[in-house]
Amino acid sequence: MTIMEHKCYEFLLSNFGNINMTGLNYLAQTVAVYRPDVDLKVIYNEVAEANGSTPAAIERAIRNYVATWSDKATAEELAIMFNYTLAPDQDKLYVREVIPLLRRYMDNME
């Protein structure tokens, strides 16, 4: 486990819990290898190869984990946490938003 992956894992676990261990692990791994200039499908593929899984399974587990966050925090609370502006009619954060936001948040924690 890389330092970034460990930091992200601990942050997610302490703020959102162990609702879905697979999604938690995959999200921490995805955030650790995230690069803004690379399509998420490529990153999902990297994580899938490292875990003997498929990119679709990685994306689904992450999506399910993020979907459970609404039990812990509203979209508005998450937007404040990540210093992010929601669209006027937006009531949740999408995975395509969460991954870069988490990476930026983790980078700023260093």
KEPA-168090 format. One line per field, with one value per atom (N, C-alpha, C, CB): residue number from 0; residue in one letter; atom name; x, y, z. Coordinates in steps of 0.02 Angstrom, whole numbers, always signed. Glycine has a CB too. Example, Ala and Ser with C-alpha at 12.3 -4.5 7.8 and 13.67 -1.06 7.14 Angstrom:
num <- c(0_0_0_0_1_1_1_1)
residu <- c(A_A_A_A_S_S_S_S)
atome <- c(N_CA_C_CB_N_CA_C_CB)
x <- c(+660_+615_+660_+565_+642_+684_+645_+704)
y <- c(-284_-225_-165_-224_-112_-53_+2_-30)
z <- c(+390_+390_+390_+452_+354_+357_+394_+286)
***
This chain:
num <- c(0_0_0_0_1_1_1_1_2_2_2_2_3_3_3_3_4_4_4_4_5_5_5_5_6_6_6_6_7_7_7_7_8_8_8_8_9_9_9_9_10_10_10_10_11_11_11_11_12_12_12_12_13_13_13_13_14_14_14_14_15_15_15_15_16_16_16_16_17_17_17_17_18_18_18_18_19_19_19_19_20_20_20_20_21_21_21_21_22_22_22_22_23_23_23_23_24_24_24_24_25_25_25_25_26_26_26_26_27_27_27_27_28_28_28_28_29_29_29_29_30_30_30_30_31_31_31_31_32_32_32_32_33_33_33_33_34_34_34_34_35_35_35_35_36_36_36_36_37_37_37_37_38_38_38_38_39_39_39_39_40_40_40_40_41_41_41_41_42_42_42_42_43_43_43_43_44_44_44_44_45_45_45_45_46_46_46_46_47_47_47_47_48_48_48_48_49_49_49_49_50_50_50_50_51_51_51_51_52_52_52_52_53_53_53_53_54_54_54_54_55_55_55_55_56_56_56_56_57_57_57_57_58_58_58_58_59_59_59_59_60_60_60_60_61_61_61_61_62_62_62_62_63_63_63_63_64_64_64_64_65_65_65_65_66_66_66_66_67_67_67_67_68_68_68_68_69_69_69_69_70_70_70_70_71_71_71_71_72_72_72_72_73_73_73_73_74_74_74_74_75_75_75_75_76_76_76_76_77_77_77_77_78_78_78_78_79_79_79_79_80_80_80_80_81_81_81_81_82_82_82_82_83_83_83_83_84_84_84_84_85_85_85_85_86_86_86_86_87_87_87_87_88_88_88_88_89_89_89_89_90_90_90_90_91_91_91_91_92_92_92_92_93_93_93_93_94_94_94_94_95_95_95_95_96_96_96_96_97_97_97_97_98_98_98_98_99_99_99_99_100_100_100_100_101_101_101_101_102_102_102_102_103_103_103_103_104_104_104_104_105_105_105_105_106_106_106_106_107_107_107_107_108_108_108_108_109_109_109_109)
residu <- c(M_M_M_M_T_T_T_T_I_I_I_I_M_M_M_M_E_E_E_E_H_H_H_H_K_K_K_K_C_C_C_C_Y_Y_Y_Y_E_E_E_E_F_F_F_F_L_L_L_L_L_L_L_L_S_S_S_S_N_N_N_N_F_F_F_F_G_G_G_G_N_N_N_N_I_I_I_I_N_N_N_N_M_M_M_M_T_T_T_T_G_G_G_G_L_L_L_L_N_N_N_N_Y_Y_Y_Y_L_L_L_L_A_A_A_A_Q_Q_Q_Q_T_T_T_T_V_V_V_V_A_A_A_A_V_V_V_V_Y_Y_Y_Y_R_R_R_R_P_P_P_P_D_D_D_D_V_V_V_V_D_D_D_D_L_L_L_L_K_K_K_K_V_V_V_V_I_I_I_I_Y_Y_Y_Y_N_N_N_N_E_E_E_E_V_V_V_V_A_A_A_A_E_E_E_E_A_A_A_A_N_N_N_N_G_G_G_G_S_S_S_S_T_T_T_T_P_P_P_P_A_A_A_A_A_A_A_A_I_I_I_I_E_E_E_E_R_R_R_R_A_A_A_A_I_I_I_I_R_R_R_R_N_N_N_N_Y_Y_Y_Y_V_V_V_V_A_A_A_A_T_T_T_T_W_W_W_W_S_S_S_S_D_D_D_D_K_K_K_K_A_A_A_A_T_T_T_T_A_A_A_A_E_E_E_E_E_E_E_E_L_L_L_L_A_A_A_A_I_I_I_I_M_M_M_M_F_F_F_F_N_N_N_N_Y_Y_Y_Y_T_T_T_T_L_L_L_L_A_A_A_A_P_P_P_P_D_D_D_D_Q_Q_Q_Q_D_D_D_D_K_K_K_K_L_L_L_L_Y_Y_Y_Y_V_V_V_V_R_R_R_R_E_E_E_E_V_V_V_V_I_I_I_I_P_P_P_P_L_L_L_L_L_L_L_L_R_R_R_R_R_R_R_R_Y_Y_Y_Y_M_M_M_M_D_D_D_D_N_N_N_N_M_M_M_M_E_E_E_E)
atome <- c(N_CA_C_CB_N_CA_C_CB_N_CA_C_CB_N_CA_C_CB_N_CA_C_CB_N_CA_C_CB_N_CA_C_CB_N_CA_C_CB_N_CA_C_CB_N_CA_C_CB_N_CA_C_CB_N_CA_C_CB_N_CA_C_CB_N_CA_C_CB_N_CA_C_CB_N_CA_C_CB_N_CA_C_CB_N_CA_C_CB_N_CA_C_CB_N_CA_C_CB_N_CA_C_CB_N_CA_C_CB_N_CA_C_CB_N_CA_C_CB_N_CA_C_CB_N_CA_C_CB_N_CA_C_CB_N_CA_C_CB_N_CA_C_CB_N_CA_C_CB_N_CA_C_CB_N_CA_C_CB_N_CA_C_CB_N_CA_C_CB_N_CA_C_CB_N_CA_C_CB_N_CA_C_CB_N_CA_C_CB_N_CA_C_CB_N_CA_C_CB_N_CA_C_CB_N_CA_C_CB_N_CA_C_CB_N_CA_C_CB_N_CA_C_CB_N_CA_C_CB_N_CA_C_CB_N_CA_C_CB_N_CA_C_CB_N_CA_C_CB_N_CA_C_CB_N_CA_C_CB_N_CA_C_CB_N_CA_C_CB_N_CA_C_CB_N_CA_C_CB_N_CA_C_CB_N_CA_C_CB_N_CA_C_CB_N_CA_C_CB_N_CA_C_CB_N_CA_C_CB_N_CA_C_CB_N_CA_C_CB_N_CA_C_CB_N_CA_C_CB_N_CA_C_CB_N_CA_C_CB_N_CA_C_CB_N_CA_C_CB_N_CA_C_CB_N_CA_C_CB_N_CA_C_CB_N_CA_C_CB_N_CA_C_CB_N_CA_C_CB_N_CA_C_CB_N_CA_C_CB_N_CA_C_CB_N_CA_C_CB_N_CA_C_CB_N_CA_C_CB_N_CA_C_CB_N_CA_C_CB_N_CA_C_CB_N_CA_C_CB_N_CA_C_CB_N_CA_C_CB_N_CA_C_CB_N_CA_C_CB_N_CA_C_CB_N_CA_C_CB_N_CA_C_CB_N_CA_C_CB_N_CA_C_CB_N_CA_C_CB_N_CA_C_CB_N_CA_C_CB_N_CA_C_CB_N_CA_C_CB_N_CA_C_CB_N_CA_C_CB_N_CA_C_CB_N_CA_C_CB_N_CA_C_CB_N_CA_C_CB_N_CA_C_CB_N_CA_C_CB_N_CA_C_CB_N_CA_C_CB)
x <- c(+43_+0_+45_-49_+33_+72_+51_+64_+92_+76_+10_+133_+2_-59_-119_-53_-112_-168_-186_-149_-137_-149_-184_-83_-160_-191_-264_-153_-276_-344_-388_-344_-363_-400_-420_-358_-372_-386_-436_-321_-430_-477_-547_-455_-554_-620_-649_-615_-609_-633_-656_-578_-619_-637_-697_-578_-706_-761_-824_-738_-817_-876_-886_-870_-838_-846_-831_-914_-837_-823_-889_-785_-923_-988_-981_-1025_-930_-917_-841_-950_-812_-739_-707_-720_-738_-710_-709_-751_-764_-767_-718_-837_-712_-664_-593_-670_-574_-506_-494_-495_-542_-533_-531_-590_-572_-571_-504_-629_-478_-413_-358_-396_-360_-311_-317_-318_-379_-391_-368_-465_-382_-360_-284_-389_-252_-179_-145_-156_-176_-145_-177_-150_-226_-261_-213_-316_-221_-185_-236_-127_-240_-293_-292_-289_-234_-229_-244_-159_-264_-278_-352_-233_-385_-455_-466_-480_-521_-536_-540_-601_-561_-565_-495_-595_-445_-376_-354_-328_-371_-353_-390_-368_-454_-491_-458_-565_-434_-400_-336_-383_-297_-236_-253_-199_-304_-324_-350_-378_-388_-415_-358_-461_-309_-253_-215_-205_-207_-172_-210_-159_-276_-319_-349_-374_-329_-358_-432_-343_-454_-525_-536_-552_-596_-611_-623_-673_-611_-625_-698_-609_-744_-815_-828_-860_-796_-805_-776_-773_-720_-688_-735_-620_-759_-804_-868_-820_-896_-959_-949_-985_-895_-882_-871_-820_-835_-824_-890_-773_-929_-993_-1039_-1028_-1041_-1083_-1059_-1083_-994_-967_-984_-890_-974_-989_-1064_-964_-1105_-1178_-1201_-1214_-1164_-1183_-1165_-1150_-1126_-1106_-1164_-1058_-1219_-1277_-1303_-1333_-1288_-1307_-1264_-1302_-1204_-1156_-1154_-1086_-1164_-1159_-1200_-1085_-1228_-1264_-1214_-1313_-1238_-1195_-1167_-1234_-1208_-1185_-1127_-1243_-1134_-1081_-1017_-1104_-1025_-966_-934_-986_-974_-947_-906_-1004_-931_-894_-829_-937_-832_-773_-718_-791_-739_-692_-682_-714_-713_-707_-728_-635_-789_-815_-884_-820_-897_-962_-1007_-952_-1063_-1113_-1152_-1161_-1176_-1221_-1286_-1234_-1325_-1385_-1434_-1421_-1441_-1489_-1456_-1530_-1392_-1355_-1367_-1280_-1385_-1400_-1353_-1471_-1303_-1253_-1189_-1280_-1135_-1072_-1065_-1012_-1041_-1031_-959_-1047_-949_-882_-831_-883_-851_-804_-783_-837_-822_-804_-766_-867_-787_-759_-685_-797_-666_-596_-548_-588_-557_-511_-515_-524_-575_-582_-545_-656_-550_-514_-439_-535_-417_-345_-319_-330_-356_-335_-334_-382_-385_-389_-330_-456_-314_-258_-191_-256_-183_-122_-113_-123_-168_-165_-154_-228_-164_-153_-78_-191_-39_+33_+69_+66)
y <- c(-59_+0_+62_+0_+107_+168_+216_+203_+266_+316_+352_+368_+372_+406_+360_+428_+298_+250_+242_+182_+236_+229_+291_+217_+351_+414_+417_+475_+401_+403_+352_+392_+292_+239_+261_+174_+288_+310_+368_+332_+415_+470_+445_+520_+401_+374_+334_+330_+293_+251_+294_+204_+346_+388_+434_+430_+453_+499_+465_+547_+408_+376_+304_+378_+275_+208_+153_+200_+93_+33_+3_-19_+41_+21_-34_+81_-30_-76_-82_-53_-133_-139_-141_-201_-176_-180_-111_-229_-75_-8_+39_+20_+34_+75_+63_+61_+0_-16_+7_-91_-7_+13_+89_-15_+125_+198_+225_+228_+199_+222_+208_+187_+150_+134_+179_+60_+192_+233_+305_+233_+332_+400_+403_+422_+350_+349_+352_+286_+321_+321_+371_+251_+409_+458_+510_+493_+523_+576_+614_+548_+680_+718_+713_+789_+697_+695_+625_+716_+579_+510_+495_+459_+466_+448_+398_+419_+406_+362_+288_+382_+275_+206_+173_+203_+212_+186_+173_+237_+218_+209_+150_+274_+142_+83_+19_+86_+21_-38_-53_-26_-2_-11_-44_+56_-17_-44_-115_+1_-128_-195_-245_-195_-227_-272_-287_-242_-237_-246_-291_-179_-297_-335_-398_-291_-413_-472_-466_-534_-406_-392_-361_-346_-335_-300_-226_-332_-184_-112_-99_-73_-137_-128_-144_-172_-196_-214_-160_-283_-132_-78_-18_-58_+3_+61_+50_+78_-9_-25_-24_-95_-53_-54_+17_-98_+57_+127_+165_+162_+156_+191_+172_+174_+108_+86_+115_+10_+118_+147_+221_+137_+258_+330_+342_+363_+299_+307_+302_+255_+267_+259_+321_+198_+366_+425_+468_+466_+465_+507_+492_+497_+433_+417_+454_+342_+474_+506_+582_+478_+606_+678_+696_+700_+756_+779_+802_+836_+810_+835_+904_+839_+945_+1012_+1007_+1053_+962_+953_+926_+904_+881_+855_+909_+796_+950_+1004_+1052_+1042_+1067_+1110_+1077_+1127_+1013_+976_+978_+903_+970_+967_+1034_+916_+1088_+1154_+1152_+1181_+1129_+1117_+1150_+1041_+1177_+1209_+1161_+1275_+1146_+1103_+1143_+1073_+1109_+1140_+1155_+1092_+1205_+1225_+1168_+1278_+1120_+1066_+1000_+1054_+1003_+943_+923_+954_+858_+835_+779_+811_+763_+713_+725_+641_+698_+700_+635_+709_+641_+584_+559_+601_+495_+466_+505_+392_+527_+564_+630_+578_+654_+714_+695_+754_+641_+621_+604_+561_+566_+544_+602_+498_+650_+707_+750_+750_+757_+797_+765_+805_+699_+664_+669_+590_+663_+668_+737_+652_+789_+857_+866_+908_+841_+846_+811_+817_+751_+713_+749_+641_+777_+813_+874_+835_+907_+967_+950_+1007_+888_+867_+857_+803_+850_+837_+897_+817)
z <- c(+0_+0_+0_+62_-47_-50_+6_-118_+18_+69_+52_+77_-12_-34_-25_-107_-43_-36_+37_-67_+81_+152_+180_+190_+162_+185_+163_+159_+101_+74_+109_-2_+118_+152_+222_+155_+260_+328_+329_+362_+282_+278_+264_+222_+215_+197_+255_+135_+285_+341_+399_+363_+416_+473_+458_+495_+396_+379_+354_+328_+322_+291_+312_+217_+347_+374_+324_+399_+350_+312_+286_+355_+246_+220_+169_+190_+130_+75_+70_+7_+101_+104_+35_+144_-11_-79_-111_-122_-107_-136_-102_-130_-36_+1_-23_+76_-28_-52_-123_-47_-167_-237_-245_-280_-206_-211_-186_-169_-131_-106_-158_-39_-189_-240_-301_-261_-321_-380_-368_-398_-310_-293_-292_-224_-267_-262_-331_-225_-381_-448_-495_-479_-471_-514_-542_-474_-606_-641_-683_-685_-676_-709_-786_-689_-814_-887_-915_-907_-872_-894_-882_-855_-932_-927_-870_-994_-835_-778_-800_-745_-861_-884_-884_-955_-902_-901_-829_-935_-785_-714_-684_-674_-700_-676_-701_-700_-763_-791_-752_-865_-734_-695_-627_-684_-594_-528_-536_-495_-589_-602_-612_-663_-652_-664_-599_-715_-557_-493_-445_-460_-456_-410_-441_-385_-502_-535_-546_-495_-564_-573_-642_-517_-652_-714_-700_-748_-750_-740_-720_-803_-748_-732_-658_-777_-632_-562_-516_-547_-536_-497_-495_-528_-552_-556_-517_-629_-522_-487_-411_-510_-387_-315_-289_-299_-326_-305_-306_-352_-359_-365_-306_-432_-289_-233_-167_-229_-157_-96_-91_-92_-145_-145_-136_-211_-164_-158_-85_-200_-44_+27_+68_+56_+41_+78_+99_+38_+62_+78_+148_+26_+174_+243_+293_+255_+272_+317_+308_+305_+247_+234_+172_+225_+171_+112_+60_+131_-1_-55_-37_-121_-5_+15_+65_+45_+114_+164_+131_+219_+84_+48_+6_+4_-26_-67_-23_-102_+36_+82_+103_+145_+120_+141_+87_+157_+24_-31_-67_-80_-40_-70_-144_-64_-155_-222_-229_-236_-287_-299_-337_-338_-308_-341_-393_-288_-444_-491_-454_-554_-476_-440_-425_-479_-470_-459_-438_-522_-420_-402_-330_-414_-320_-252_-229_-248_-271_-251_-291_-263_-265_-300_-340_-251_-401_-444_-437_-517_-452_-446_-487_-468_-547_-590_-557_-658_-509_-470_-407_-453_-375_-311_-315_-283_-367_-371_-375_-431_-422_-422_-360_-483_-331_-270_-212_-252_-206_-153_-164_-151_-226_-239_-221_-313_-241_-224_-148_-257_-115_-42_-9_-16_-32_-5_-19_-36_-78_-95_-50_-168_-33_+9_+82_+1_+102_+171_+186_+185_+133_+144_+171_+79)
***
